[in-house]
Amino acid sequence: MQQLSLPLNLPNTSANEVTWFQHILDVLGVSRGAGWCDKFGLSLRQWLMQHGHTPIKTLSLFSGGGGLDIAFHDAGFDIVQMVEVEAKYVQTLRQNSMPGKWLENSKAICVDIREYFPHTELEVDFIIGGPPCQSFSAAGRRAAGVSGTKDARGILFQEYVRLLKTLKPKGFLFENVYGITGARNGKDWQKIQNAFKEAGYTIYFRTWGNDKWSLGTNKVMLSANDLNQHLFIAVWKFFEEKLLEVTGMADLVQLSGYYQYNPRISGVMTFHQELKVNLFWRVVQCVVRGIGVAIQLSAQGLASLWGVEAENVFSYLQDLRSMGYEVRNHNTNPQIPKGEYLIPYAFPTLTPRSVQLRKNLGTTDE
């Protein structure tokens, strides 16, 4: 019989007081369950219309597949135009803008924002959008370093500013990864803020999520007298569910020290003293502790840290990937030098939908 010890020391999940968001759910008659997010959006939109709310005319920039647009639509904003350069995403936007669809009557425009010049008759009260984040994100940092506003994508905020000056909306929302605030020691974020201020706006910004955790512990401990890959993955999924249950959020990536934040969680994996443990599970044990994690290393470098032979490292990396760990090299991310590897996180993050899962490490230790 398999035994697990997972002393998370999580606080009592029973609420001592009704939170503001729960109060909103109660007013709208929405309960958390399957598809509750969509029900919440529809109910919120209906409530606003019933109470005479006038929709706020809004222009969406860098629209992607329309996730931000749908959220603002539900919150009482009227998305009049959506600007997106990727044709495949514009197809999605147009499908969702047809009669009877979520963004009915919105107009999707497929154009590079640098070539987007709105008609003089276009009037909007608000602009939303988030320029490409790769120049500021943790993934970009780990793959190629933070290029920030030195990267072509990192200066597209200037087009956002141009349109603010042209259309003069009453307000705007500029969204990006929170790594933008620390890129190049904060110089880029200051530059971006100054540009918005010069356009005539008072800036308020907030980083969401980093101060919302209250777990009662900074360590996850797993000990077992018999362990297999499925059980290992299940334990992490269980922990994620507990995070969601207690905090309403499940972001192990951020807790583990995502980008410039210090780790707020550490992992310890132990085995029963009588259990025969093969070298692969010793490697997993090291990874859970963060040994050889979040740093680009050669096979020899990883072997030295893990106490294994360098010639076996590539095989171990493939096995880690098979159980949901994200593993990168030159084949998955060309910015990483050949012969070096990167395990971004100390826990399995890949799902069947993960982009990284569709990338191949290759067949040899290059």
N, C-alpha and C positions, 0 to 999 in steps of 0.2 A: 504493500500500500504506500502510495506516495504521500509525503508529508511536506507541508509548506509552512514557513514562518514568515509573515509579512507584517512586522510591527510598525505600521505607518503612524500610529499615534494621532489619527485624524480626529478633529473635534466632533462633538455631537452634531449630527446633520439636521436635527430638528431646529427650525427657525425660532428664535426668541421674539422676533418682531417681523412684521410684514415689510418687505423691502419695497421701494418705490416701483420697481419693475413688476414685482408680483402683484402690486396694487393695480397696475395698468392691465395686466393679464386678467385680473378679476373683473375689472370694469368692462373689458372687451369680451368676456365670457370665453377666454381661451385657456385651455389646460395643456401642460407640457406632455407631449406624446408624439407618436409618429406624425411627421409632417406639420408639427406645431408652428414652425417658423413661417411657412406659407400661410397658414390660417391666421397667424398674428398679423402679417402684412395686409391681408385682405380685410380683416376686421378693423384694423387701424384706419385704412383708407375709407371704409364705409362709415366709420364713426366720424371722421373729419368732414365728410360730405354731408352727413345728416345734421351736423352742427354748424353748417353754413361756412365752412372754411374755404377761403378763396385760394385755389392752387397757385403756387409760386412758379412763374415761368423760368425754366432752367435750361442752360446749355451744358451738355456733358462733353468733356474732352478726354482723350485717351480712354475711350469707353470700353474697350475689350469686349467681353461677352455680355456686358450689361449688368453685372452684379450690383455695382454701386447705384446705377440708374434705377433698378427695381426697388432698392431700399429707399431711395429718396422719393420715388413715386408713391410707395406705400405710406410715407410720412407726410404726404400732402403736396409734393412738388410735381409740377407738370413738365416733363422732359420734352422740350420742343425739338431739339436737335442732338444727335449723337455723332461725334467725330472720331473715327477710328481708321488706322492705316491698313490693318490686316483684313484682307477680303473675306477670309473664312469667318472671322468674328463678325464682320458686317452682315454676312448672311444670317447669322444667328439673331443679330439685332433687328434685321428686317422681318424675320419670321415672327419675332416677338412684338412687332409693331403693327401687325395686321389687325383688321377688325376683330374684336372679341379677345384679342391677346392682351398680355400684361401691360405692354407699353404702347397700347393702341394710339394711333395718330402721331407718334414720334417719328422723326425723320432721321434715318441713318445715312451718314455721308462717309464714303470711303475715300479718304484723302490724307496725305501727309500733312500734319498740322502746320508745317512750315509753308504749305501752299493753300491753307484754308483762310479765306477772306470772306467773312460773313456779309450777307446782303445788308445794305444800309437801312433797310426797313426792319431788320431783326432787332427785337427788343426783349431783353431778359432781365430778370431780377436777381438771378443767382447763377453761378458757374461752379461745376463740380468736376473733379478729375484728379488722377494721379499719374504723372509722367513715369516712364520706365524706371524700375527700381534697381536694375542690375548694377548700376554704377555705385550704389550705396548699400546694397544688401549684404548679408553675411555670406550667402552663397557666392556672390561675386568677389567678396573679400578673400574667401578661402581659395577660390579658384585662380584669381589673378590680382588680388590686392584691390584696395578701394581707389578707383580712379576719380570718383566724384565728378565735379564739374569740368574735369579735364577730358572726360569721355564725351563723345558726341551725344549720347543719350542723356548724359548728366546736365546738359545745357538746354534741354527742351523746356525747362521751366520758363525760359525767356519768352517762348511762344505763348505760354499761359499768361505771362505779364502783358505781352502785346495785346492779347484779346481783352484783358481787363481794361486796358487803357482805351481800347476801341469801343467796347460795348458798355463800359461803366455800370456794371451791375451793382446792386446794393451790398452784395456780399459774395463770398466764395468759399469753397472748401477745397483745400489742397491736401491730398492724401499720399503718403508714401511709407516705406518701411522706416521703423524707428532708428535704423542705422544711419539715416540721413543726418541726424542731429550730431553724430560723432565722427562723420567722415572727414578725414584730413584735419583732425583735432578741432572740429566744429567750424572751421573756416568757411566751408561750403554752405552750411546751414545759415550762417550769418549773412553770407552773400545773397542767398535766396530771400531771406527775410527783408533785407534792405531793398531788394528789387520790388517786393510787394509794397513796402512802405512808400517807396518813391512813386508808385502808381496811385497813391492816395488812400491806402487802407491801413487801418490799425490791426495789428497781427496778434492773435491769440493762438497758442498751440499747446498740444498736450500729447504725451506718449501714453497710449492705452495699454493696460495689461500688466505692466511690470510691478505695480505696487498693489496688486489685487489678491495676492496669495496669502492664505493663512492656514498652514497645514499642521503646525505644531511640531514639525520635524524637518530636518534638512537631509535626511538619509533614508534610503530605501534598502531594506535588508532581505535577501532571499537565501534561504537555506533549505536543502532537500537531501534525502537519502537515495533518491533516484530521480534523474532529470533527463528529459528529452527536449528536442527543439520546440515541439508544439506546446509543451508545458511552460517552457521559458517564455515564449511569445505570449501565452495566455496570461502569465503573471503581469507582464507589462501592460497588456490591454486592460486587465483588472485595475491596475493602478491608475490608468488614464480615466477609466470609468469613475473611480473614486474621486479623482480631481474634478471631474465634471459635476459629480453629485454634490461635492462640498463647496466648490467655488463658482460653478456655472461656466468654467473655462477648462480646457484641457490642452495645455501647451507645454509638453515636456521639453520641447526644443528650447523655449525661453528659460525654463527653470534650470536647464543644464548649463546656462551661461551663453545663450545665443548672442552673437556679435559682441558688443562691448560690455555687456553686463556680466557681473560676477556670478558664478554658479550658486544656485540656492538649493541644489539637491545633489547628493552624491550616492553612488551605488556601491554596495558590498555584496559579493556573491561568495558563499561558503559551501563546502561539501562535508558530508558526514565523514568522520575520520576513518571509517572502515570501507568507504566507497572507493572503488578503483576508478580514477578519473583519467581519461585520455588527454593528450596534449591539446586537442582542439578545445575542450572545455576549459583548460587552463588559459587558453587564449581568450575565450569568452570572459573568463573571470577577470583578466587584465583589462579588457575593453570596458566592462561594467564599471571598473574603478577609474576609467578615464585614461588608462595607460596606453599611449600610442594613438590617442583620440584628439581630433581638432588640430592636427598638425601634419604637414606633408613630410613623409619619411620614405626612405628607400626600403627595399625588402630587408636589407642588412640592418638598417636602423630599427625596424619593427622586430626583427628576430632578436636583436640585442635586448630590447625592452621586454619582450615576451618570454625569453629564455627558450627559444626554439631554433631550428636550423633555417637559414635564409632560403634554402631551396624549397622549403615547405610553406613559406609564407603566402605565396600566391594561391595555393590550394585552400589555405585557411581563410583567406579573404573571400574566395568564391563561396565557401561554406557559410561564412558570415552573411553574405549577400542572400544566400538561399533561405536564411531564416529571418530576413527582413531588415538587416543592417544596410545602411547606405555606405557604399564603398566607391570611391572615385579614383580614376587614374587618367592618363593621357587620352585613352580611348573614349572615356565618358565625358571628359572635360579637357579639351585640347590645351587649355591654359596651364594645366599641370604638367610639369616636365616629365619626359619619359623616364620610367624607372622609379617614379615616386607615387605614393598612394596617400589617400586621405579618407579617414573614417570620421565624418563630422560629429557624430553623436554617440554617446555611450549606451544607447538603447535602440532597438529596432524601430524604424520609422516608416519603412516602405509598405505600401499597400498595393493591391492589384492595379490601382489607378496611377501610381507614382510614375512620373516621367523617367526618373533615374532607373527604374526597374526595366525599362525598355532599352536601356543602353547596355552595351556589352563590354566587359572588362578586357576582352581579348582572350587568347589562348596561351599566351606565354608571358613570362615576367620580363617586359620590355624595359 
